[in-house]
């Protein structure tokens, strides 16, 4: 991002309010993430809206389109990771982000156990395992940011997930 000079800041602040608002709205419309963040923060910032957004992402996390190859599972895993990252940037809710990562890792593990073997599996299996373990590591760091009560709720599940992925 370009840094604004002090002169430019002063000039912008001296603009009439109507003109500043017009410029602000034009700039916000150009940034889709910022638009989503403002939409959530200003219009949807309730627990039911958060739950709705969480369910939207969970419904998109779907590994059930038949027996998948490991490459397909890895591709879906990366795609769904992007959706969770976007959710986190918009809502900034660490607990729900943790739940979504957990849901993704559990769903991917189930899909992995049922995948259709191909010749490239020996190359892809370490990548899949590495990606999943990175997400589990991320979940541990998210958990540290949450209240201690959540540590009890999630710690056993995370340890089990980590154990399951390390055994792959």
C-alpha positions as CSV (number, residue, x, y, z in Angstrom):
1,X,0.0,0.0,0.0
2,X,1.2,3.5,-0.8
3,X,1.9,5.7,2.2
4,X,0.2,9.0,2.2
5,X,2.3,12.1,2.7
6,X,1.4,14.5,5.5
7,X,0.5,17.1,2.9
8,X,-1.9,14.8,1.2
9,X,-3.5,13.8,4.5
10,X,-4.1,17.4,5.4
11,X,-5.5,18.1,1.9
12,X,-7.9,15.2,2.2
13,X,-9.0,16.2,5.7
14,X,-9.7,19.7,4.5
15,X,-12.1,18.5,1.8
16,X,-15.8,19.2,2.3
17,X,-17.6,16.2,4.1
18,X,-19.8,15.5,1.1
19,X,-16.8,15.2,-1.3
20,X,-14.9,13.0,1.2
21,X,-17.8,10.7,1.6
22,X,-18.1,10.4,-2.2
23,X,-14.4,9.5,-2.5
24,X,-14.6,7.1,0.4
25,X,-17.5,5.2,-1.1
26,X,-15.8,5.0,-4.5
27,X,-12.6,3.6,-2.9
28,X,-14.4,1.1,-0.7
29,X,-16.3,-0.3,-3.7
30,X,-13.0,-1.1,-5.3
31,X,-11.8,-3.4,-2.5
32,X,-14.1,-6.5,-2.2
33,X,-12.5,-7.6,1.1
34,X,-13.0,-4.2,2.7
35,X,-16.6,-4.1,1.4
36,X,-17.2,-7.5,3.0
37,X,-15.5,-6.4,6.3
38,X,-17.7,-3.3,6.5
39,X,-20.8,-5.2,5.6
40,X,-20.2,-7.6,8.4
41,X,-19.0,-5.0,11.0
42,X,-21.7,-2.4,10.3
43,X,-24.7,-4.5,9.3
44,X,-24.3,-8.1,10.4
45,X,-22.3,-8.1,13.6
46,X,-24.6,-10.4,15.6
47,X,-24.1,-14.0,16.8
48,X,-26.7,-15.3,14.4
49,X,-25.0,-13.6,11.4
50,X,-21.7,-15.1,12.5
51,X,-23.3,-18.6,12.7
52,X,-24.9,-18.1,9.3
53,X,-21.5,-17.2,7.8
54,X,-19.9,-20.2,9.5
55,X,-22.6,-22.5,8.1
56,X,-22.1,-21.0,4.6
57,X,-18.4,-21.9,4.7
58,X,-19.1,-25.4,6.2
59,X,-21.6,-26.2,3.5
60,X,-18.9,-25.4,0.9
61,X,-16.4,-27.8,2.5
62,X,-17.5,-30.9,0.7
63,X,-15.3,-33.9,-0.1
64,X,-18.2,-36.2,-1.0
65,X,-18.2,-36.0,-4.8
66,X,-17.4,-39.7,-5.2
67,X,-14.1,-41.4,-4.5
68,X,-11.5,-38.7,-5.0
69,X,-7.9,-38.9,-5.9
70,X,-5.3,-37.6,-3.5
71,X,-4.6,-34.7,-5.9
72,X,-8.3,-33.7,-5.9
73,X,-8.4,-33.9,-2.1
74,X,-5.3,-31.7,-1.9
75,X,-6.8,-29.2,-4.4
76,X,-10.1,-29.0,-2.4
77,X,-8.2,-28.6,0.8
78,X,-6.3,-25.6,-0.6
79,X,-9.5,-24.1,-2.0
80,X,-11.4,-24.5,1.2
81,X,-8.5,-23.1,3.2
82,X,-8.8,-19.9,1.1
83,X,-12.5,-19.7,2.0
84,X,-11.7,-20.0,5.7
85,X,-8.9,-17.4,5.5
86,X,-11.4,-15.0,3.9
87,X,-14.0,-15.7,6.6
88,X,-11.3,-15.0,9.2
89,X,-10.3,-11.7,7.6
90,X,-13.9,-10.6,7.4
91,X,-15.2,-11.6,10.8
92,X,-12.0,-11.7,12.9
93,X,-13.7,-14.3,15.1
94,X,-10.9,-16.7,16.3
95,X,-13.2,-19.3,17.9
96,X,-15.3,-19.8,14.8
97,X,-12.2,-19.8,12.6
98,X,-10.8,-22.6,14.8
99,X,-14.0,-24.5,14.4
100,X,-13.8,-24.2,10.6
101,X,-10.2,-25.3,10.5
102,X,-11.1,-28.3,12.7
103,X,-14.1,-29.1,10.4
104,X,-11.9,-28.9,7.3
105,X,-9.1,-31.1,8.7
106,X,-11.6,-33.7,9.9
107,X,-13.4,-33.8,6.6
108,X,-10.2,-34.0,4.6
109,X,-9.0,-36.9,6.9
110,X,-12.2,-38.8,6.2
111,X,-11.8,-38.2,2.4
112,X,-8.2,-39.3,2.6
113,X,-9.1,-42.6,4.2
114,X,-11.4,-43.3,1.2
115,X,-9.4,-41.9,-1.6
116,X,-8.8,-43.6,-4.9
117,X,-5.1,-44.6,-5.3
118,X,-3.1,-43.3,-8.2
119,X,0.6,-43.5,-9.2
120,X,1.5,-40.0,-7.9
121,X,0.3,-40.7,-4.4
122,X,3.9,-41.1,-3.0
123,X,4.6,-37.5,-4.1
124,X,1.3,-36.0,-2.9
125,X,0.9,-37.7,0.4
126,X,3.7,-35.8,2.1
127,X,2.3,-32.5,0.8
128,X,-1.2,-33.3,2.1
129,X,0.2,-34.3,5.5
130,X,2.4,-31.2,5.6
131,X,-0.6,-28.9,4.7
132,X,-2.8,-30.5,7.3
133,X,-0.2,-30.3,10.1
134,X,0.3,-26.6,9.3
135,X,-3.4,-26.0,9.7
136,X,-3.3,-27.9,13.0
137,X,-0.4,-25.8,14.1
138,X,-2.4,-22.7,13.2
139,X,-5.3,-24.1,15.3
140,X,-3.0,-24.4,18.3
141,X,-2.0,-20.7,17.9
142,X,-5.6,-19.7,17.6
143,X,-6.4,-21.7,20.7
144,X,-3.8,-19.8,22.6
145,X,-5.6,-16.5,21.8
146,X,-8.9,-17.8,23.2
147,X,-10.0,-18.0,26.8
148,X,-8.7,-20.9,28.9
149,X,-12.2,-22.6,29.0
150,X,-11.9,-23.2,25.2
151,X,-8.5,-24.9,25.7
152,X,-10.3,-27.7,27.6
153,X,-13.0,-27.9,24.9
154,X,-10.6,-28.2,21.9
155,X,-7.3,-29.5,23.1
156,X,-8.2,-33.2,23.1
157,X,-9.7,-32.9,19.6
158,X,-6.6,-31.1,18.2
159,X,-4.3,-33.6,19.8
160,X,-6.2,-36.5,18.2
161,X,-6.3,-34.8,14.8
162,X,-2.5,-34.2,15.0
163,X,-1.9,-37.8,16.0
164,X,-4.1,-39.1,13.1
165,X,-2.3,-36.9,10.5
166,X,1.1,-37.9,11.8
167,X,0.2,-41.5,11.4
168,X,-0.5,-41.1,7.7
